[in-house]
């Protein structure tokens, strides 16, 4: 996961393999929008998840608010199966929704 200029060392496979070794069988990852686009963020994480070795789901981050985000959220729920969303109340200037 990329976060404020840094990225975790684990990818879907290595992180999940370690989790499986410890008994965890499900992974839910934050999907961070790409340039504000929920759809582009979703597609990027679907690509990352191709190396998955366990069940996984997505939790979509909302990093801005306008009418297109509202419309994209409906698409994420109805067409992509994402039904949980994260609105940041911290990280002003990067992830926080005003």
N, C-alpha and C positions, 0 to 999 in steps of 0.2 A: 504494500500500500504506500502510495506517495502521500506525504503530509508535510506541508510547510517547508518545502525545499529538501526534505530527506526522504529516503525510501527504505523500507524494511529489507533486510537481506534475504528473507525467505520468499520464495515464490509459492504458488499454489501447491506444487508437489512437495517441496522440501518442508514447508510449514505443516502441511497436512500429514505427511509421513511421520513427523515428530509427534503430532497430536494423536495419530492412530497408535503409536507406540505407547502413549500414555493413557489410552483408553477412550479418547474423544472420538466420536463417530460422525459428527456433524459440524460444519463450518459455515458461519454466516459472516460475510465480508461487507464492509462499507463500499458502496460504489460512489466514487467521487465524479461529478460531472466533468466533462471535457469542454473547456471554454464555455461553461454555463449550460451545455446541452446534456440533458438527462439521457437521451437516446445514444449520443456519442459515448458517454460514460458507460452506459450499459453494454454497448458493443465492445468497448475496450476490455471490460471485465469478463465478458463471455470469452473473449480471446485468451485472456490470462487463465481462465478456468479450464481450458482444454487440457491442462496438465494436472487436473484434479485427480486425487486418488480416494476421495470419500464423498459422501453426500454434501451438498453445499446449497446455500441460498444467498440472496442479496438483500441488503438494507441500503436504500438509496439516500444519499446526502443531498439536501437542498441548500445551495449556497447563494442563491439570489431569488428574488421573487418578482414575477410579472405574469401577464396572462399566458405567455407561452409555457412557463413552468407549470402552471395549473393544467394546461392542455396536455403537456408531456406526462404529468403525473397520472392522468387518466389513462393514457396509452400504456404506461408502465404497469398499472393495475390490471387493465382489461386484456392486454395483449402479451405482456411479458411475465405476469405472475408476481410482480413485486407488490407487496401490500404493507410494507413498513418503510417509514421515511424519517430521516434525522434532520432536525432544524438546529443548527448550532447557536447557542446563546453566548458563546465565547469566540475568540479569534477574530476580533473586529478588524476589518480590512482584508480578510482572506476568506473565511468560511461563514462568518456571522451574517444572518439575514437581518436587514434593517427593516 
